Amino acid sequence: MGTRGIVFGGSGFIGFHLLKHLAASRAHDKIISVDICAPQARIDGVEYVQHDLRQPVPVLLGEEGSTLYNLVAIRDFPGHPEREYYDVNVVSTQRIIDFAEATGARTIIFTSTMSIYGPGEEPKTEESPLAPVNPYGNSKRVAELLHEGWLHRNQDRKLVICRPAVIFGLYDRGNYTRLAGALRKGRFVYIGRKDTIKSAGYVGDLVRSFTFAGNHPQNYVVYNFAYPNADSIGDIVEKFCSVGSFKRPGMTLPIWLANLAAIPFEVLNKIGFRNPVDRDRLAKLYESTHIVPEWLMSNGFEFQTDLESALGEWRQDSQGKFV
């Protein structure tokens, strides 16, 4: 893609892997990471800039024809006050778009979320209706619309919007890291059922998909990212146990009982004793998230891993710790 690549949110989990990929592939003449946080690990050849992206971005960082990667997000829901999702996910997007306008950037690659489709058991393709039901999904939908406005103001621009399912890999510290920890400690139980579809994808394939979509001749690309196979939570746990040599869990807790047990923890949350247990989180465990990467499949993208091989790679990279 040439010229300058600027990764907004480069100090996060996906940002680390994207910067590593861009540096190794020499996709840009210069690579800059911009984030409010210092990087947890530095990549050779990357210039790091600490900046709060809710504030205007210094135009001196830009260059005409640059490619901008917008990874900025508060993604955990529930977990933050409602306003924070809009302060970060929407305001930072507007700041990045203002920067793009001022500097003549030509391409923006934006990570949205599967949450803009809303809950439901049916498979979600890129053509599925958009029905976000929480502040995270709603704020990401607003951010998509802001990007679309930038695209339509100049016919020489390009926009890529990626809607990922659950992403895992080294430095994840998200859903899959928590799952691995529960399995290791023998504390995992199925909530309601074992056949809940939980689409996911490996971070290494995700960042390669950014380059694939960025090099595609369409000037506007919207695509889902997940493995083509629809793995259930039972499949995922089985593969985790196989790769990690964990004991296989056998208990399934009825959803009504899990919800009942969550109420005291919700009360503790309200009085200041923070914990991760509530009925919204339990609903996310029980409901399917079946994301179909139709655009990637129809355009010939090749995944370099499947779920089991990716777990093996992650285990090796993290010395067996899945962190």
PATI-123900 format. One line per 3 residues: number of its first residue (from 1); their letters; for each residue y, z, x of C-alpha. Coordinates in Angstrom, 3 decimals, always signed. Layout:
N
NUM) a) Y,Z,X | ...
END
This chain:
323
1) mgt) +0.000,+0.000,+0.000 | +2.248,+0.148,+3.048 | +5.660,+1.749,+3.754
4) rgi) +6.299,+5.446,+2.969 | +3.987,+7.679,+0.912 | +5.412,+10.924,-0.475
7) vfg) +3.028,+13.453,-2.019 | +4.729,+15.903,-4.359 | +2.531,+18.984,-4.686
10) gsg) +0.809,+18.238,-1.385 | -0.023,+21.873,-0.592 | -2.435,+22.219,-3.491
13) fig) -6.153,+21.559,-3.726 | -5.956,+17.866,-4.646 | -2.925,+17.394,-2.405
16) fhl) -4.834,+18.504,+0.684 | -7.603,+15.984,+0.048 | -5.163,+13.195,-0.824
19) lkh) -3.158,+13.721,+2.366 | -6.365,+13.748,+4.391 | -7.462,+10.501,+2.744
22) laa) -4.093,+8.790,+3.209 | -3.884,+9.810,+6.870 | -7.437,+8.632,+7.607
25) sra) -6.991,+5.318,+5.801 | -3.530,+4.653,+7.272 | -2.410,+3.656,+3.798
28) hdk) +1.264,+4.290,+4.634 | +3.484,+3.991,+7.682 | +4.776,+7.520,+7.083
31) iis) +3.342,+10.342,+4.950 | +5.434,+13.249,+3.653 | +4.207,+16.273,+1.686
34) vdi) +6.743,+18.078,-0.524 | +5.825,+21.423,-2.111 | +7.323,+24.820,-2.844
37) cap) +4.367,+26.405,-0.992 | +3.439,+26.136,+2.658 | +0.237,+24.114,+3.199
40) qar) -3.021,+26.055,+3.429 | -4.193,+23.560,+6.061 | -2.178,+20.923,+7.903
43) idg) -3.213,+17.300,+8.376 | -2.262,+15.487,+11.580 | +0.270,+12.762,+10.972
46) vey) +1.786,+14.381,+7.856 | +5.373,+15.676,+7.688 | +5.595,+18.843,+5.572
49) vqh) +8.723,+19.760,+3.605 | +9.041,+22.982,+1.572 | +11.108,+22.406,-1.560
52) dlr) +11.190,+23.706,-5.137 | +10.597,+20.581,-7.218 | +12.428,+22.069,-10.175
55) qpv) +15.541,+21.345,-8.078 | +16.863,+17.868,-7.127 | +14.848,+16.257,-4.335
58) pvl) +16.864,+15.351,-1.196 | +17.304,+11.578,-1.223 | +17.061,+11.497,+2.574
61) lge) +13.286,+11.906,+2.187 | +13.054,+8.562,+0.403 | +12.916,+4.944,+1.390
64) egs) +13.102,+1.788,-0.703 | +9.655,+0.593,-1.732 | +7.971,+3.980,-1.267
67) tly) +4.875,+5.144,-3.132 | +5.246,+8.537,-4.807 | +2.271,+10.716,-5.755
70) nlv) +3.117,+13.286,-8.427 | +0.498,+16.059,-8.305 | +2.811,+18.890,-9.345
73) air) +1.362,+21.082,-12.093 | +0.615,+24.459,-13.521 | -2.870,+23.641,-14.772
76) dfp) -4.656,+26.846,-15.836 | -4.572,+27.505,-19.577 | -4.392,+30.195,-20.744
79) ghp) -2.836,+32.032,-17.838 | +0.941,+31.489,-17.867 | +3.841,+32.012,-20.293
82) ere) +4.315,+28.884,-22.430 | +7.729,+28.063,-20.977 | +6.339,+27.831,-17.426
85) yyd) +4.228,+24.780,-18.278 | +7.366,+22.877,-19.288 | +9.539,+24.278,-16.466
88) vnv) +7.070,+23.019,-13.872 | +5.208,+20.075,-15.401 | +8.185,+18.458,-17.153
91) vst) +11.223,+19.481,-15.100 | +9.569,+18.595,-11.781 | +8.562,+15.209,-13.181
94) qri) +12.161,+14.465,-14.145 | +13.305,+15.481,-10.649 | +10.740,+13.120,-9.095
97) idf) +11.811,+10.278,-11.389 | +15.481,+10.897,-10.520 | +14.474,+10.730,-6.845
100) aea) +12.545,+7.494,-7.461 | +15.572,+5.927,-9.174 | +17.950,+7.003,-6.406
103) tga) +15.780,+5.816,-3.513 | +14.243,+2.622,-4.919 | +10.631,+3.802,-4.955
106) rti) +8.365,+1.068,-6.239 | +5.138,+2.896,-7.209 | +4.364,+6.260,-8.814
109) ift) +0.828,+7.635,-9.088 | +0.696,+10.586,-11.486 | -2.102,+13.040,-12.209
112) stm) -2.077,+13.911,-15.890 | -5.017,+15.683,-17.575 | -7.917,+15.236,-19.970
115) siy) -6.246,+17.942,-22.085 | -3.927,+15.384,-23.675 | -6.902,+14.197,-25.780
118) gpg) -7.378,+17.600,-27.363 | -10.718,+19.269,-28.137 | -13.662,+17.595,-29.854
121) eep) -17.275,+16.680,-29.260 | -16.740,+12.911,-29.290 | -16.462,+10.942,-26.005
124) kte) -12.875,+10.279,-24.921 | -11.982,+6.885,-23.454 | -8.520,+5.724,-22.452
127) esp) -8.162,+4.302,-25.973 | -8.862,+7.625,-27.720 | -6.053,+9.224,-29.757
130) lap) -3.840,+11.687,-27.913 | -3.806,+15.104,-29.582 | -2.935,+17.894,-27.099
133) vnp) -3.156,+21.368,-28.621 | -1.794,+23.656,-25.901 | +1.341,+23.858,-23.703
136) ygn) -0.486,+22.445,-20.686 | -1.634,+19.298,-22.497 | +1.680,+18.917,-24.330
139) skr) +3.747,+19.246,-21.157 | +1.588,+16.668,-19.390 | +2.008,+14.242,-22.298
142) vae) +5.789,+14.617,-22.060 | +5.511,+13.941,-18.322 | +3.509,+10.768,-19.030
145) llh) +6.275,+9.537,-21.349 | +8.940,+10.233,-18.722 | +6.984,+8.160,-16.201
148) egw) +6.583,+5.343,-18.720 | +10.353,+5.312,-19.236 | +10.857,+4.907,-15.481
151) lhr) +8.382,+2.017,-15.397 | +9.990,+0.092,-18.259 | +13.474,+0.204,-16.738
154) nqd) +12.513,-2.235,-13.977 | +9.846,-4.961,-14.068 | +9.170,-4.675,-10.319
157) rkl) +7.782,-1.145,-10.591 | +4.208,+0.077,-10.813 | +2.845,+3.171,-12.554
160) vic) -0.636,+4.677,-12.328 | -1.553,+7.571,-14.628 | -4.844,+9.322,-13.918
163) rpa) -6.334,+11.655,-16.529 | -8.929,+13.709,-14.649 | -11.673,+15.906,-16.030
166) vif) -12.583,+19.070,-14.075 | -12.214,+18.350,-10.350 | -14.138,+20.275,-7.709
169) gly) -14.515,+20.394,-3.941 | -13.350,+22.269,-0.851 | -10.459,+24.697,-1.613
172) drg) -10.913,+24.213,-5.382 | -10.877,+27.885,-6.450 | -11.137,+26.723,-10.061
175) nyt) -13.880,+26.357,-12.667 | -16.637,+25.283,-10.298 | -15.781,+27.954,-7.722
178) rla) -15.955,+30.611,-10.449 | -19.251,+29.165,-11.686 | -20.731,+29.280,-8.180
181) gal) -19.593,+32.889,-7.775 | -21.153,+33.927,-11.089 | -24.448,+32.226,-10.222
184) rkg) -24.504,+33.798,-6.765 | -24.026,+37.274,-8.254 | -26.489,+36.681,-11.098
187) rfv) -23.748,+37.180,-13.696 | -23.718,+33.789,-15.392 | -24.698,+33.481,-19.047
190) yig) -24.485,+30.442,-21.310 | -21.903,+30.803,-24.074 | -23.394,+29.639,-27.367
193) rkd) -25.490,+26.757,-26.065 | -26.654,+24.797,-23.014 | -25.905,+21.253,-24.198
196) tik) -22.094,+21.434,-24.031 | -20.856,+18.309,-22.203 | -18.599,+19.217,-19.299
199) sag) -17.277,+16.096,-17.574 | -16.268,+16.535,-13.955 | -15.672,+14.637,-10.749
202) yvg) -15.558,+15.222,-7.008 | -12.159,+15.405,-5.340 | -13.170,+12.910,-2.646
205) dlv) -13.868,+10.231,-5.254 | -10.699,+11.188,-7.141 | -8.351,+10.489,-4.223
208) rsf) -10.173,+7.237,-3.482 | -9.576,+6.249,-7.107 | -5.820,+6.674,-6.568
211) tfa) -5.903,+4.019,-3.853 | -8.173,+1.786,-5.949 | -5.830,+1.908,-8.951
214) gnh) -2.732,+1.644,-6.750 | -4.034,-1.596,-5.241 | -4.961,-3.092,-8.619
217) pqn) -2.743,-6.028,-9.717 | -1.797,-4.439,-13.070 | +1.654,-2.865,-12.941
220) yvv) +0.611,-0.185,-15.461 | -2.745,+1.517,-15.170 | -3.954,+4.467,-17.245
223) ynf) -7.443,+5.697,-16.432 | -9.777,+8.608,-16.982 | -11.512,+10.144,-14.013
226) ayp) -14.973,+11.729,-14.259 | -18.506,+10.823,-13.323 | -19.896,+8.173,-15.683
229) nad) -22.897,+10.397,-16.479 | -22.182,+12.979,-19.170 | -23.602,+16.169,-17.643
232) sig) -24.152,+19.191,-19.868 | -23.463,+22.738,-18.688 | -27.241,+23.113,-18.425
235) div) -27.415,+20.065,-16.107 | -24.550,+21.361,-13.993 | -26.073,+24.825,-13.604
238) ekf) -29.458,+23.318,-12.716 | -27.912,+21.186,-9.960 | -25.862,+24.107,-8.659
241) csv) -29.000,+26.235,-8.470 | -30.913,+23.470,-6.727 | -28.214,+22.839,-4.100
244) gsf) -27.155,+26.477,-3.655 | -30.603,+28.080,-3.986 | -29.334,+30.328,-6.792
247) krp) -31.588,+32.045,-9.303 | -31.633,+30.104,-12.571 | -30.007,+31.980,-15.471
250) gmt) -31.855,+32.233,-18.764 | -29.568,+34.122,-21.129 | -27.526,+32.450,-23.879
253) lpi) -24.941,+34.670,-25.584 | -24.163,+33.736,-29.218 | -20.561,+32.582,-29.551
256) wla) -19.798,+35.103,-32.302 | -20.967,+37.944,-30.097 | -19.005,+36.651,-27.099
259) nla) -15.843,+36.483,-29.224 | -16.400,+40.005,-30.486 | -16.873,+41.304,-26.952
262) aip) -13.661,+39.572,-25.808 | -11.374,+41.484,-28.191 | -11.117,+44.708,-26.102
265) fev) -10.270,+42.606,-23.029 | -7.501,+40.854,-24.968 | -6.082,+44.245,-25.908
268) lnk) -6.122,+45.270,-22.237 | -4.260,+42.070,-21.370 | -1.544,+42.843,-23.903
271) igf) -0.912,+46.287,-22.443 | -0.732,+45.022,-18.866 | -4.281,+45.263,-17.528
274) rnp) -4.740,+41.622,-16.537 | -8.190,+40.058,-16.769 | -9.555,+36.532,-17.396
277) vdr) -11.463,+37.270,-20.633 | -10.152,+36.039,-24.003 | -11.332,+33.946,-26.939
280) drl) -9.351,+30.864,-25.874 | -11.243,+30.741,-22.588 | -14.549,+31.280,-24.378
283) akl) -13.754,+28.397,-26.732 | -13.239,+26.153,-23.697 | -16.705,+27.125,-22.436
286) yes) -18.311,+26.384,-25.796 | -16.513,+23.100,-26.613 | -17.497,+19.800,-25.010
289) thi) -15.115,+17.841,-22.792 | -16.698,+14.400,-22.651 | -14.422,+12.119,-20.622
292) vpe) -15.469,+8.484,-20.116 | -13.994,+6.611,-17.100 | -14.039,+3.267,-18.906
295) wlm) -11.249,+1.602,-16.905 | -12.806,+2.502,-13.556 | -16.245,+1.258,-14.635
298) sng) -14.958,-2.021,-16.091 | -12.885,-2.737,-12.977 | -15.655,-2.146,-10.435
301) fef) -14.776,+1.235,-8.933 | -17.762,+2.635,-7.024 | -18.283,+6.384,-6.895
304) qtd) -19.454,+7.400,-3.426 | -21.134,+10.554,-4.748 | -22.948,+11.852,-7.791
307) les) -22.810,+15.461,-8.976 | -25.701,+16.701,-6.838 | -24.662,+14.952,-3.615
310) alg) -21.050,+16.102,-4.081 | -22.173,+19.718,-4.500 | -24.172,+19.331,-1.303
313) ewr) -21.150,+17.967,+0.562 | -18.955,+20.776,-0.762 | -21.556,+23.391,+0.215
316) qds) -21.689,+22.009,+3.755 | -17.873,+21.809,+4.103 | -17.496,+25.430,+2.956
319) qgk) -20.393,+26.858,+5.039 | -22.409,+27.440,+1.898 | -19.707,+29.426,+0.077
322) fv) -18.506,+26.858,-2.520 | -14.827,+27.765,-2.043
END
